[in-house]
Amino acid sequence: MLCDLHTHLLPGVDDGAADLSESLRLLSQEEACGVDTVVLTPHFKPQVQNSEDFFARRAAAFETLREGYSGPIEFRLGAEVLYSKYLANMERIGDFCIEGTDYLLLEMPYHAQFDEKTVRSVLRLFDEHGIRPILAHVERYDAVLRDVSILERFREGGCLFQVNAATVTRKGFFAGRFLKRLVKEGYLDLLGSDCHDPEHRKAEIAPAINRLRELFGEQIVREILGATEMVLSNQRW
């Protein structure tokens, strides 16, 4: 089973696929990678968006996608929710989770200070709602780039960490060194393509799997695939 946990291929709902044609091209890329399950995670920004409007637009876009796609890939609805210190107070916060699970893909502001107050507000999602946060593309945050160990408090609270496929396949000394640190410290739990369009931010998760296998061996691949299965089956980490 190969799942892409982080995608923006629903047509016309965010800065991802602009229309059904782009969605279908991204899905062709997913099929070429052997992906059989795609989690649809359009952006939700609670600071500027209304929950009910988001759910209505997501449902309409999903209907368009289902009517236009006849391939083998199965879908799960979800969202990539931008952090707010008030997330735990939101109505219907559980409806943003990956469909059929208590796991929520959570995007932090890129320049956020991962201080204790921030950590506590994220962990309230589990303490008060039983929601398990998955921190999206952890490699893109300034605080993590400065000190990857800052993620430890999130891990102690039950968070999982998702890394983008493009980060794994990117060449260069710093990219390689940082990736090795993430793997060594156990901060690469899940992979996602974070695809947005078929030309520049593609749905190419298989090359990342192959690159991880090449660099770190089969064990890390088994661990990532196993963690993905645990998320989709809503097992506790």
N, C-alpha and C positions, 0 to 999 in steps of 0.2 A: 504494500500500500504506500503510495506517495501522495502527500497532501501539500498544497501551497496554502499556508495559514494566513498570509498577509497579501492582499491584492486590492487593486483599485480598477477592476474591469467592469463593474456595473456601468451601463451607459448613462452619461449625462448627469451624474449626481455629485461629483466633486471634481478635482483636478486630474482625475484618471481618464479612462476611455471617454472620448467625446460623444460617441454614438455607437450604435449596434455594430457597425462595420468594424470599428476598432476593437470592440469587445470580442468579436468572433476571431479576429486575427490574434488577439492575445490567447484566446482559448486554443487556437491551433498550435501556438507555441507551447502551451501547457500539455497538450496531447503529445507533441513531439518529445517532450521530456518524460513521458510516461506517467504524468500526474493523473490520478483518478478522482481526487476530491479537491475542491477549491472552496476556501472560505472567503466570502465576499465581505470586505471590510472597508466600506467607504468612510471618509473622514466625518467625524462629528465633533464640532467645537461648541461646547456648552456656553461659552461666553457670548456667542453671536448667533447660535442656531436654536430653534425651538424643537423639542423632542418630538412632538406629535407631527410636525411638518417633516422632520427627518424620516420618521417611520413611514409616512405616506409616500414620500418621494422614493425611498428605498424599495418599498413594495411595488410601486409602479415600474421602476427600472428593472426589478427582478422579473416582473411579468413580461416585459419587453424582451429580456434576455431569454427566458424560457420559451417564448414563442419563436424566437429566431434561431435558437441553438438546438440541434438534434443529435449531438454527439454523446459520447459515453461518460463524460465527467459529471460527477454528482456535486451538488452545491450545499453549502451551509451559510446561512445568513449570519452576519456579525457586524462589527463596526470597529474603527480605530478612533478611540475617544481621547481627545486632548485633555490632559490633566487640568483639573481645577480643585482647589482646596475644599470646594463644596460638593464634590462628586457624590460622596456618601449620603448627602441630603437630597439628591435628585429622585424624583418620582420615576418609576419604571427603569431604574438603573440596571436591573437584571435583564431587561429586554435588549440591552446592547451587547450582552455576552454572546459568544459563539453559540449558535443554535444547538440546543440539546445539552448545553454544558453550563457550568458556573465560571468559566474562564473568560476574562475580558482583556482585549488587546488595548493597552494603554500607552498613549504617546505622551512623553514629557516634553516641555518646552526645551529647545536646544540649549539655551543658556541658563537653564534652571540650576539653582544651588541645591544639591541633594542633601540638605541639612536634616536634622532630626525631625523638625516640624513637618517637612515635606514627606518624609518616610512615614510618619505616624498618620498623616492624612490619607496616604495611599493604603496603608494597612487597615484603616477603618473599613474599607470595602469588604475585607474578609471578616473582620471582627463583628460588623453590624449586619452584613448581608450575605455572608458566606461566599463572596465573590473572590476568585483567585486572579490577581492581575498578572498579565503577561506584558512586560515592558518591551515595547516595540523598538526595533533597531537600536539596541543599546550602544552600539559603536558610534553613534552620531552625536552624542551629547558631550558638550565641552567638559563637564565635570568628570565624566567617565574617561575621556581621553587624557585628562590630567592625572587621574588616579583610579584605575579600574576597581580597586578594592572598596571604593565607595558603594559598590553594589551589594556588599555583604549584608548590610542591614536589611535590604529588600529581600535577599535570599533567606535570611533568618526568619522573616515574616511570611514566607511561603510563595514569594513571587518567582515567576519563571522569566527567562530572558530570550528574546528573539533577535537574531542577527539576519541582515539582508544578504541574499545570495551574491549580489554584486560585490559586497565587501570581501567575501571569501575568494572570489575569482580575481579581485584586483591585484595587479602586480605592484611591486615597489617594496623597498626595505621597511618603511614604517608600517605599511599595511600588513605585511607578513609578520612583523614582530608583534604588532598589536593583536593580530588574530591568534598567534601562538599564546599570548598572555591570556586572552579570553578563554581559550581551550584549557590551558594549564590550570587556571583558577576555577574552572567549572562554570563560566558565565555564558556558555553557548549551549542553550537547551533546545532551541527550536530554530528552524530556518523558514524564511518566507521570501518570495521574490520582491514584494513591494512594487509589483508592476503597475505602471501608469499608462504606458502607451507602447505600441508594438515596434517603435523605432529606437527610442532612446532609453526607456526604462522597461525593459522587456520581461516577459514571464519565462525566465530561464533558470530553473532551480536545479536541474540535473547536472549542469557543469559545476555547480557549487558542491553538490554531493560527491562528484568525482574528485574534485580538488581536495576536499577534506579527507577522502580516502587515501589520496596520494600523499598528503602531508602528514597525516596522523594515524592512518590505519583504519581497519574495518570497525574497530570498537566504537569510535566516535560516531560513525554513521549509524551503527545499531542503536546507540544511545539516543541520538536525535530522532530516529524513526520510532523508537519505543516511547519517547516522551510525547511525540506527536499523537501516537495512538492513545496514550493515556489521556491527553487533552480531549480528543474527539469522543472518547468513551466516558468522559467525565470522571475519571479516576483521580483520586487525591495523590498529589506528588509526595 
